[in-house]
Amino acid sequence: MSAIHRLAIRRLYRPLLVVLLALGLAMPAQAERLRDLTTFAGVRDNALVGYGLVVGLDGSGDQTMQAPFTGQSLINMLSQLGITVPPGTNMQLRNVAAVMVTADLPPFSQPGQRLDVVVSSVGNARSLRGGTLLMTPLKGADGDTYAIAQGNLLVGGVGAEAGGSSVQVNQQAGGRISGGAMVEREVPLQLGANGGVLDLQLKEADFGTAQRVVSAINNEFGWPVATAQNGRTIRLQGPSDANERVNFMARVENLNVTPMEAPARVVINSRTGSVVLNSEVTLHRAAVAHGNLSIVIDTAFQVSQPAPFGEGETVVVPDSDISIEQQEGSLQVVEGRADLVDVVNALNALGATPADLMSILEALKAAGSLRADLEII
């Protein structure tokens, strides 16, 4: 192997430090619209959920012996339609599946509007492809019905079986129905019912940003209509008339405000091994020693045979060879860095893998050298 190839391989396996928008984060914060930074209290989606049946499956539905609730649900539905199933009847259903239906009810939704729904199997159905969801009430957290779902499913997965072999692409036990639910009742929401008072809430609580928002709103309207309640909530004195209140809220949402810089933070994803730093992360001078310990177990199987005409039996005997390897780790000085690119270069110079880099960052944080909040997800 040539020296160039060896150098390329070393660079390929260098510790990868994923930096989110490394160049963009180094730039000063830019002004953003308030509609991107805040929300009005009460203006939010509401989760809906319901239990229903999907019919018309091509033999890929629930097996009623393992999922008895599917048969019970079908019997209850048939009884409401005037059909009586004799007690003790063993219905061998293969074209029916029990499902959970979920949807999000946007704010200000009115009866007659359509919602997208997600349908997911709760039994042992192999596929919902080609199925039709029967009328399913969707209820909110208060137990009231806010929408009714029904329609043909669109399943993104596909699978095939033949001769004992099978192949599948994506998932087939779930699907979507575009516009599959119709809103039956609205969620009561009265903005500014208390004399036109509105609460504007920051998506990320920050006292400095709250102060800037108050100043921007008061400067826009020329009188103190906004007061900060805490680091997240800003109280507004809006008009009492509904039409004027809407114009007032639209004017507030379109104001530009420069938010405060985010606090220094390092986010470690323990599942993927990625490490993300923002531009505020700094390092103080520290010394780091790093080494790896690996244990290798190599097992070879040998056959032991008895002598000719002996009464013994042929057996397989494992032969294991255990070795322990430890890489040498020497103290390396990490200089104090204030620039994000310098911090990345200093950490990469340690020669650690992404998995080892997580342990090094935790140790630097414990030693007080890493000046940032450490968040592990």
C-alpha positions in Angstrom: 0.0 0.0 0.0 1.4 3.4 -1.0 2.1 6.2 1.5 -0.7 8.2 -0.2 -3.2 5.5 0.3 -2.2 5.1 4.0 -2.5 8.9 4.5 -6.0 8.8 2.8 -7.1 6.0 5.1 -5.8 7.8 8.2 -7.8 10.9 7.2 -10.9 8.8 6.5 -10.8 7.5 10.0 -10.0 10.8 11.7 -12.4 11.7 14.5 -15.4 13.4 13.0 -16.6 16.4 14.8 -19.9 17.5 13.4 -20.3 21.3 13.6 -23.7 22.7 12.8 -23.3 25.7 10.6 -19.8 26.3 11.7 -19.4 29.3 9.4 -22.9 30.7 9.8 -22.7 30.5 13.6 -19.6 32.7 13.6 -21.5 35.5 12.1 -23.4 38.0 14.3 -27.0 37.2 15.1 -29.5 38.5 12.5 -32.9 40.0 13.1 -35.9 37.6 12.9 -39.6 38.1 12.7 -41.5 37.8 15.9 -43.7 35.1 14.4 -40.6 32.9 14.2 -39.6 33.6 17.7 -42.9 33.7 19.6 -46.4 32.4 19.7 -49.6 33.8 21.1 -50.9 31.9 24.1 -53.7 29.6 23.2 -52.9 29.5 19.5 -51.8 25.9 19.1 -52.7 22.5 17.6 -54.7 20.0 19.6 -54.0 16.2 19.4 -56.8 13.9 18.4 -56.9 10.1 18.6 -59.4 7.4 17.8 -59.9 3.6 17.5 -61.3 2.1 14.4 -61.4 -0.7 11.9 -59.8 -1.0 8.4 -61.6 -3.4 6.1 -61.0 -4.7 2.5 -57.5 -6.1 3.1 -56.3 -8.9 0.9 -55.9 -11.5 3.6 -53.3 -9.5 5.4 -55.5 -8.4 8.4 -55.5 -9.4 12.0 -55.6 -13.0 13.1 -58.6 -12.9 15.5 -57.1 -15.7 17.7 -54.1 -13.5 18.6 -56.0 -10.2 18.4 -59.5 -10.9 19.9 -60.4 -7.2 20.2 -60.6 -7.0 16.4 -63.5 -9.5 16.4 -65.2 -7.8 19.3 -65.0 -4.4 17.6 -66.5 -5.8 14.4 -69.4 -7.5 16.4 -70.1 -4.2 18.2 -70.1 -2.3 14.9 -72.4 -4.8 13.2 -74.8 -4.7 16.1 -75.1 -0.9 15.7 -76.0 -1.5 12.0 -78.8 -4.0 13.0 -76.8 -7.2 12.3 -76.7 -9.8 15.1 -73.9 -12.3 15.2 -74.8 -15.5 17.0 -72.9 -16.0 20.3 -70.0 -18.3 20.1 -69.4 -17.7 16.4 -65.8 -18.1 15.4 -65.2 -15.5 12.8 -62.1 -16.3 10.8 -61.4 -12.7 9.8 -58.4 -12.0 7.6 -59.5 -8.8 5.8 -60.1 -6.7 8.9 -57.5 -4.9 11.1 -57.9 -2.8 14.3 -56.1 0.5 14.0 -55.4 3.7 15.9 -56.1 7.0 14.1 -54.3 10.2 15.0 -54.5 13.7 13.7 -53.7 17.3 14.7 -56.5 19.9 15.0 -55.1 23.3 14.0 -56.2 26.4 15.8 -59.3 28.2 14.6 -60.5 25.0 12.8 -64.2 25.2 11.9 -66.7 22.4 11.2 -66.5 21.0 7.7 -62.8 21.5 7.3 -60.6 18.5 6.4 -57.6 17.1 8.3 -54.9 14.6 7.3 -54.9 11.5 9.5 -52.3 8.8 10.2 -53.6 5.2 10.6 -51.5 2.6 12.5 -52.2 -1.1 13.1 -52.5 -2.2 16.8 -52.9 -5.9 16.1 -50.8 -8.4 14.0 -51.9 -7.3 10.6 -49.2 -7.8 8.0 -50.3 -5.0 5.7 -52.9 -2.3 5.5 -52.4 -1.8 1.8 -55.7 -1.5 -0.1 -57.7 -1.1 3.1 -60.6 1.3 3.8 -60.9 3.0 7.2 -64.5 2.9 8.5 -66.1 5.9 10.3 -63.9 6.6 13.3 -64.6 9.3 15.9 -61.5 11.3 16.8 -61.5 12.6 20.4 -59.4 15.2 22.2 -57.9 15.1 25.7 -61.3 16.1 27.2 -63.0 13.0 25.7 -65.2 15.0 23.3 -65.4 14.1 19.6 -63.9 16.9 17.4 -63.6 15.1 14.0 -64.7 12.0 12.1 -62.2 10.0 10.0 -63.0 7.7 7.1 -61.4 6.9 3.7 -59.0 4.8 1.7 -55.5 4.4 3.0 -52.3 5.3 1.2 -49.5 2.9 2.3 -46.0 3.8 1.3 -44.5 0.3 1.9 -44.6 -2.7 -0.3 -43.8 -6.4 0.2 -44.0 -9.8 -1.6 -43.8 -13.4 -0.5 -43.2 -16.6 -2.6 -41.8 -20.0 -1.9 -41.1 -19.3 1.7 -39.1 -16.1 0.9 -40.2 -12.6 1.5 -39.1 -9.1 0.7 -40.3 -5.8 2.1 -39.6 -2.1 1.5 -40.6 0.4 4.2 -43.4 -0.3 6.6 -46.8 -1.7 5.6 -48.6 -1.6 9.0 -49.3 2.1 8.8 -50.6 4.6 6.3 -52.1 8.1 5.8 -55.4 9.5 4.5 -55.1 12.9 3.0 -58.1 14.9 4.1 -59.4 11.8 5.7 -61.1 13.5 8.7 -63.8 16.2 8.8 -64.0 18.6 11.7 -67.3 18.3 13.6 -66.7 21.0 16.3 -64.3 23.8 17.0 -62.1 24.2 20.0 -63.3 27.2 22.1 -60.7 29.9 21.9 -61.3 33.6 22.8 -58.3 35.7 22.3 -58.2 39.0 24.2 -61.4 38.1 26.1 -60.1 39.9 29.2 -60.2 43.4 27.9 -58.0 42.7 24.9 -55.1 41.4 26.9 -52.8 39.0 24.9 -49.9 36.9 26.1 -47.0 36.6 23.7 -44.7 33.6 24.5 -41.1 33.1 23.4 -40.3 29.7 22.0 -37.0 29.8 23.9 -37.0 31.6 27.2 -34.5 34.3 27.5 -34.6 37.5 29.6 -32.5 39.5 27.1 -34.6 38.5 24.2 -37.8 39.3 26.1 -36.5 42.8 26.9 -35.7 43.4 23.2 -39.1 42.2 22.2 -40.8 44.6 24.6 -38.7 47.5 23.3 -39.4 46.7 19.7 -43.2 46.5 20.2 -43.4 49.7 22.3 -41.3 51.6 19.8 -43.5 50.4 17.0 -46.8 51.5 18.6 -45.4 54.6 20.3 -46.7 53.8 23.7 -46.2 51.0 26.3 -48.5 48.2 25.0 -46.0 45.5 26.0 -44.7 44.5 29.4 -42.5 41.4 30.2 -43.9 39.0 32.8 -40.9 36.8 32.9 -38.2 35.4 30.6 -40.8 33.8 28.3 -44.2 35.7 28.6 -44.8 39.2 27.3 -48.2 40.7 28.0 -49.8 42.9 25.4 -52.7 45.4 25.8 -54.5 44.9 22.5 -57.7 46.4 21.1 -61.0 45.0 22.4 -62.5 44.9 18.9 -61.9 41.6 17.2 -61.0 43.0 13.7 -58.6 45.6 15.2 -57.1 42.9 17.4 -56.3 40.7 14.4 -54.6 43.7 12.7 -52.7 44.4 16.0 -51.5 40.8 16.2 -50.4 40.7 12.5 -48.4 43.9 13.1 -46.7 42.5 16.1 -45.8 39.2 14.3 -44.1 41.1 11.5 -41.7 43.1 13.7 -38.1 42.2 13.4 -36.1 41.5 16.6 -32.5 40.4 17.0 -32.5 37.6 19.6 -29.7 37.1 22.2 -26.9 34.7 21.4 -27.7 31.2 22.5 -25.7 30.0 25.5 -22.6 27.9 24.9 -23.7 24.3 24.4 -22.4 21.0 23.3 -24.9 18.4 22.1 -23.8 14.7 22.0 -25.9 12.1 20.3 -25.0 8.8 22.0 -26.8 6.7 19.4 -25.2 8.2 16.2 -21.9 9.4 17.7 -22.4 12.9 16.4 -21.1 16.0 18.4 -22.5 19.5 17.7 -21.0 22.7 19.1 -22.4 26.2 18.7 -20.2 29.3 18.2 -20.1 30.2 21.9 -18.2 27.2 23.0 -14.7 27.9 24.4 -11.9 25.9 25.9 -9.5 26.7 28.7 -6.0 25.3 28.9 -6.0 21.6 29.9 -3.9 18.4 29.7 -5.5 15.2 28.3 -4.2 11.6 28.3 -6.2 9.2 26.1 -5.7 5.5 25.4 -7.8 2.5 24.4 -8.1 -0.9 25.9 -9.2 -3.8 23.6 -9.8 -7.5 24.4 -9.7 -9.9 21.4 -11.1 -13.4 21.8 -10.2 -15.8 18.9 -11.9 -19.2 19.1 -11.0 -22.1 16.8 -13.0 -25.4 16.8 -11.1 -28.7 16.5 -12.5 -32.2 16.1 -11.4 -34.9 18.5 -11.9 -38.5 17.2 -11.5 -41.7 19.1 -9.0 -44.5 18.1 -10.2 -47.1 15.5 -12.6 -49.6 17.0 -12.7 -47.6 20.2 -15.9 -46.9 22.2 -15.4 -43.2 22.3 -17.4 -40.5 20.4 -16.3 -37.8 18.0 -16.6 -34.4 19.7 -15.9 -30.8 18.8 -13.4 -29.1 21.1 -13.2 -25.2 21.2 -9.7 -23.7 21.5 -9.8 -20.0 22.6 -7.0 -17.5 22.4 -7.5 -14.3 24.5 -5.3 -11.3 24.0 -5.4 -7.8 25.5 -4.1 -4.8 23.7 -3.8 -1.3 25.1 -2.8 1.8 23.2 -0.4 4.1 24.9 -1.8 7.4 25.9 0.4 10.4 26.8 -0.6 13.7 28.2 -1.4 16.2 25.5 -1.9 19.9 26.2 -5.1 21.5 24.9 -4.5 25.2 24.6 -7.3 27.7 25.5 -9.4 28.5 22.5 -12.2 31.1 22.0 -12.9 30.6 18.3 -15.1 27.7 17.2 -12.7 26.6 14.4 -9.8 26.6 16.8 -11.8 24.5 19.3 -12.6 22.0 16.6 -8.9 21.7 15.6 -7.8 21.3 19.2 -10.2 18.5 19.8 -9.4 16.7 16.5 -5.7 17.0 17.4 -6.3 14.6 20.3 -6.7 11.7 17.7 -9.8 10.2 19.3 -12.7 8.5 17.6 -16.1 10.1 17.9 -17.1 7.6 20.6 -13.9 8.5 22.6 -14.5 12.2 22.0 -17.7 12.0 24.0 -15.8 10.8 27.0 -13.1 13.4 26.5 -15.7 16.2 26.4 -17.3 14.9 29.6 -14.0 14.9 31.3 -13.1 18.4 30.1 -16.5 19.6 31.3 -15.9 18.0 34.7 -12.4 19.5 34.9 -13.8 23.0 34.1 -12.0 23.4 30.8 -15.0 23.1 28.6 -17.0 26.3 29.0 -20.3 25.1 27.8 -23.4 23.2 28.8 -23.1 19.5 27.9 -26.4 17.9 26.6 -26.5 14.2 25.9 -29.5 12.9 23.8 
